[in-house]
Amino acid sequence: MTKPLAFIIEDDPQLSQIFTIALEDEFNVQAITDGKDAFERISKESPRIIILDLNLPSVSGVEILSKIRATPHVQATTVIVCTADERQAETIKDMVEFILLKPVSPIQLRQIASRLK
């Protein structure tokens, strides 16, 4: 059986790797480090789950989130925002399923993703 697709949109290479390890048992994980790249990939692919940092180079996480919610084939995708900016997270809380404040526990992320698979 093929694993569902997960995007990790995070520009910090260390965090991206930690999130990948946390999800790779349950998902086919693709790490994306640039907002522009994420914006383009969302147009073409349909991940089951997206782990999204809000502060990204090129295109912000908020812009990416708006595109996700406006694009029919990914509208229902589960989005977990991982951010250190609690105030910014508050402004988008109605557009996402989960908000995890950094530092994020890989165990917590794995448990949430496993339930959503």
C-alpha positions as CSV (number, residue, x, y, z in Angstrom):
1,M,0.0,0.0,0.0
2,T,1.3,3.4,-0.9
3,K,1.9,5.9,1.9
4,P,-0.1,9.2,1.7
5,L,2.0,12.3,0.7
6,A,3.1,14.8,3.3
7,F,4.7,18.2,2.6
8,I,7.0,19.7,5.2
9,I,7.4,23.4,4.3
10,E,10.1,24.6,6.6
11,D,13.2,26.6,5.7
12,D,15.3,25.5,8.8
13,P,17.1,22.4,7.5
14,Q,17.5,20.9,11.0
15,L,13.8,21.3,11.8
16,S,12.8,20.0,8.4
17,Q,14.9,16.9,9.0
18,I,13.4,16.4,12.5
19,F,9.9,16.7,11.1
20,T,10.7,14.3,8.2
21,I,12.0,11.7,10.6
22,A,8.8,12.1,12.8
23,L,6.5,11.5,9.8
24,E,8.4,9.1,7.5
25,D,6.9,5.9,9.0
26,E,3.4,6.9,8.1
27,F,3.9,9.2,5.1
28,N,5.8,9.7,1.9
29,V,7.5,13.0,3.0
30,Q,8.7,15.7,0.7
31,A,10.6,18.6,2.3
32,I,10.3,22.0,0.7
33,T,12.5,24.8,2.0
34,D,11.3,27.8,-0.1
35,G,7.9,29.5,-0.2
36,K,8.0,30.0,-3.9
37,D,8.7,26.3,-4.5
38,A,5.9,25.3,-2.1
39,F,3.5,27.6,-3.9
40,E,4.2,25.9,-7.2
41,R,4.1,22.4,-5.9
42,I,0.7,22.9,-4.2
43,S,-0.7,23.7,-7.7
44,K,0.5,20.3,-9.0
45,E,0.3,17.8,-6.1
46,S,-2.2,16.8,-3.5
47,P,-0.6,16.0,-0.1
48,R,-2.8,14.6,2.6
49,I,-1.0,16.7,5.3
50,I,1.1,19.8,5.2
51,I,3.4,20.9,8.0
52,L,3.8,24.7,7.4
53,D,6.2,27.3,8.8
54,L,4.8,30.8,8.5
55,N,8.1,32.6,8.0
56,L,9.6,31.4,4.7
57,P,11.8,32.9,2.1
58,S,10.2,34.2,-1.2
59,V,6.5,33.5,-0.3
60,S,5.1,33.7,3.3
61,G,3.4,30.8,5.0
62,V,0.3,32.9,5.3
63,E,0.2,33.4,1.5
64,I,0.8,29.6,1.0
65,L,-2.1,28.9,3.4
66,S,-4.4,31.2,1.6
67,K,-3.5,29.4,-1.7
68,I,-4.2,26.0,-0.1
69,R,-7.6,27.1,1.1
70,A,-8.4,28.6,-2.3
71,T,-7.2,25.7,-4.5
72,P,-9.9,23.0,-4.9
73,H,-7.7,19.9,-5.0
74,V,-5.9,20.8,-1.7
75,Q,-8.7,22.7,0.1
76,A,-9.4,19.9,2.5
77,T,-5.7,19.1,3.1
78,T,-4.9,19.0,6.8
79,V,-2.5,21.8,7.7
80,I,-0.4,21.9,10.8
81,V,1.3,25.2,11.4
82,C,4.6,25.1,13.3
83,T,5.7,28.6,14.2
84,A,7.4,30.6,17.0
85,D,5.1,33.6,16.3
86,E,2.1,33.1,18.6
87,R,0.5,36.4,17.5
88,Q,0.7,35.5,13.8
89,A,-0.6,32.0,14.5
90,E,-3.6,33.6,16.2
91,T,-4.5,35.4,13.0
92,I,-4.8,32.2,11.0
93,K,-6.1,29.8,13.6
94,D,-9.5,29.4,11.7
95,M,-7.7,28.3,8.5
96,V,-5.7,25.4,10.0
97,E,-6.4,22.2,11.9
98,F,-3.5,22.5,14.4
99,I,-1.0,25.1,15.5
100,L,2.2,23.9,17.2
101,L,4.4,26.5,18.8
102,K,8.2,26.0,18.3
103,P,10.0,24.3,19.7
104,V,7.8,21.4,18.5
105,S,8.1,18.0,20.0
106,P,8.7,15.4,17.2
107,I,6.7,12.9,19.3
108,Q,3.7,15.2,19.5
109,L,3.9,15.8,15.7
110,R,4.1,12.1,15.0
111,Q,1.1,11.4,17.2
112,I,-1.0,14.1,15.5
113,A,0.0,13.0,12.0
114,S,-0.6,9.3,12.8
115,R,-4.2,10.1,13.9
116,L,-4.7,12.1,10.7
117,K,-3.4,9.5,8.3
